[in-house]
Amino acid sequence: MQYSDNEHDVIAGIGLVNLLWHNLTTVESIPIDYRIYDKDSDGKTKNTHFSEMLALTKKRGIIPEAVVMDAWYSSLDNLKSTRVSHRHIKFQKWLKSNG
């Protein structure tokens, strides 16, 4: 069961946390990693999945120019994990009014 912003209720479904690489020049997106969010089975939060996927991306040598994510992932630890080497990644989060 997952909470749906569209339905404003808990619905049956798969909680998918995904990571995409997006090229602004060619306007293409390529999946880099994904995780099934099921805290009851693995004990991992969505934030844990986010930080693990970002760390694995860095190990693979993929150095993003920007990290764009839902406001759900904007914890201080996640903001710190977006650093690459000695430079900071631009951080952009999209906020949507619930009103």
C-alpha positions in Angstrom: 0.0 0.0 0.0 1.3 3.4 -1.0 0.1 7.0 -0.4 -1.0 8.6 -3.6 -0.9 12.4 -4.0 -3.3 12.2 -6.9 -5.9 10.2 -4.9 -5.1 11.8 -1.5 -5.4 8.4 0.0 -3.5 5.1 0.5 -3.8 2.8 -2.6 -2.5 -0.6 -3.7 0.6 -0.2 -5.8 4.4 -0.4 -6.0 6.5 2.3 -4.4 9.2 2.9 -7.0 12.2 5.1 -6.3 14.1 5.8 -9.5 17.2 7.7 -10.7 17.3 9.0 -14.2 20.1 10.7 -16.2 18.7 13.4 -18.4 20.5 15.1 -21.3 19.2 18.6 -21.9 20.8 18.8 -25.3 19.3 15.7 -26.9 16.3 15.7 -24.5 16.6 12.0 -23.6 16.4 10.3 -20.3 18.1 7.1 -19.4 17.3 5.0 -16.2 20.4 4.7 -14.0 19.0 2.8 -11.0 15.7 2.0 -9.3 14.6 0.6 -6.0 11.3 -0.9 -4.8 10.2 1.0 -1.6 8.9 -1.5 0.9 10.1 -0.5 4.4 8.3 -3.5 5.9 10.6 -6.0 4.0 14.0 -4.2 4.0 13.7 -1.5 6.7 14.9 1.2 4.2 13.4 4.6 3.9 13.0 6.4 0.6 15.8 8.7 1.8 18.1 5.7 2.4 17.3 4.4 -1.2 18.1 7.9 -2.5 21.5 8.2 -0.8 22.5 4.6 -1.8 21.6 5.2 -5.4 23.5 8.5 -5.5 26.5 6.9 -3.9 26.5 4.0 -6.5 26.1 6.5 -9.3 29.3 8.3 -8.1 31.1 5.0 -7.9 30.1 4.3 -11.5 31.8 7.6 -12.5 28.6 9.4 -13.4 29.1 13.0 -12.2 25.9 15.0 -12.6 25.8 18.8 -13.1 22.5 19.0 -11.2 20.4 16.9 -9.0 16.6 17.4 -9.3 14.3 15.6 -6.9 11.0 15.8 -5.1 10.9 17.8 -1.9 10.4 14.5 -0.1 14.2 13.9 -0.4 15.4 17.4 0.7 16.8 16.2 4.1 20.1 17.7 5.3 21.8 14.4 4.8 20.6 14.1 1.2 21.7 17.7 0.5 25.2 16.8 1.8 25.3 13.6 -0.2 24.8 15.6 -3.5 28.4 16.9 -3.1 30.8 15.6 -5.7 34.5 15.9 -5.1 35.4 19.4 -4.2 32.5 21.1 -5.9 28.9 21.2 -5.0 26.2 20.1 -7.3 23.4 22.5 -8.0 20.4 21.4 -6.0 16.9 22.0 -7.3 13.7 20.7 -5.7 10.3 21.2 -7.0 7.6 22.2 -4.6 3.9 21.8 -5.4 1.2 23.5 -3.5 -1.4 21.1 -1.9 -3.9 24.0 -1.7 
